[in-house]
């Protein structure tokens, strides 16, 4: 019998980690032979709308609940995979949708792409905490992006019901056509992400200013889509006030061949993020044999091994961030060695082949008869 899987999540747009992985989950699930359909949680269409409450979003909530109820009634899925959010307003909407699954006795597994669920326990005696605890605690299990992220939800879902499913990205044919980097000048250090404060574009500029005090021939690229025109003006003003107009490029958002060209010409990738859980762009850099310098948050230290595939640095420590990048700038052997290690790790752990394999193992585990049942949450 072909198992029927209902996915509740959102495909792009907007383009960010959770929406991209919702699409990849559906594709990999079908590839593994499951009968899979998705109910779209389409509340945000633009990146700047994500995480914000609006009247237009509130108006969409009843329609979303109807779509969930209709999908459950029509398909009677064996299991539901729910891409659950972490921001309080949207999380409460998720908890109400989960009540539909519970009333229809549909087993569900929560797919966690954010971090911060444990903080709601600080409101231990509040109605909000009880609602969240019940939604999480009655799940058949949870999918987390890294081993270290289990602690964020294991107060509601026991460790034996949590499965680590790292993100995966497709390889690019262009990688095979690129002549791998040798000794060349100038060294190019790149940043590629949505230009929002939490991703660290200002930190990247501050780091560049410090590096250029001693390494005048290094060049920097700050690529990505700005969160707003006002924030982009702030970035431009900071570059100008730092005297870096000719040293830091601002090409804007890059896709397709332009993005591949950026990675193919780069030597070092830096993402000094302060909030991400599992940034896909780090995997993209590793895919292109780039050493990655990123932050000790979320699952990043599990992806980028400090001193092996790159460096893990507190983004608030700009001096250390600059020193680590300078090490890579000055030592071509270290740069190539870490880049090779990053590429090997990508192939083994974070390719789409690896993702599909890990997904199959997770689904086989959660589809066991003893797994597809609700679990009492205890009090509340």
Beta strands, then each sheet from edge to edge (+ up, - down):
strand 1: 4-9
strand 2: 35-40
strand 3: 79-84
strand 4: 108-112
strand 5: 141-144
strand 6: 162-164
strand 7: 188-192
strand 8: 219-223
strand 9: 248-252
strand 10: 268-271
strand 11: 291-294
strand 12: 310-312
sheet 1: 2+ 1+ 3+ 4+ 5+ 6+
sheet 2: 9+ 8+ 7+ 10+ 11+ 12+
end
